[in-house]
């Protein structure tokens, strides 16, 4: 299966570099290039993209607003957004995660790291770049602004989780992999993945990254630390 990628960055030279790199991988294909966020949203739809490599700072419509438009569109429910950023730890990255992005990676990442990030985010398994620490992720995602108190929908979603699903969601929020969670709970990795997937369905999380956001917003993350 070929992963269809749209590259959104306002610097043509960077777009060319990313395009050449992605085109070198037999399982990846560049299906569009955008110089601003509005064009990125249009291409995500018209090019039938699987994933958008999204810069944050762009003209016309920035990457945060474009991410919200993509993740808020039911017709684009299968499209993942991987944020590219110059600074791997800053408030914009975490705002992007709140907006529905599936993960992020620094522009200084090695070529193989970027290719692998595209693949793992497409599978719904990625959140952190190697340079991002779990402590900072927790601090920013748990920060009150601009979050609101948990609404009735989120409360019902939380109540719908089984005890095991809550436990695994809390551990996912700490950054543990399925294998690490399995070892801690003496379960098989396949069983952990099943519970995590069921939790994602129940809370309406598009992928593992958004399950982490839900865990922090609902307070479940505190029980996994």
Secondary structure, DSSP 8 states (H G I E B T S, - for coil): --EEEEEE-S-HHHHHHHHHHHHTSTTEEEEEEESBHHHHHHHHHHTT-SEEEEESS-BSS-HHHHHHHHHT-GGGTT-EEEEEESSSSSHHHHHHHHHT--EEEETTS-HHHHHHHHHHHHTT-----TT--HHHHHHHHT--TT-----HHHHHHHHHS-HHHHHHHHHHTTT--HHHHHHHHT--HHHHHHHHHHHHHHHT-SSHHHHHHHHHHHTHHHHH-
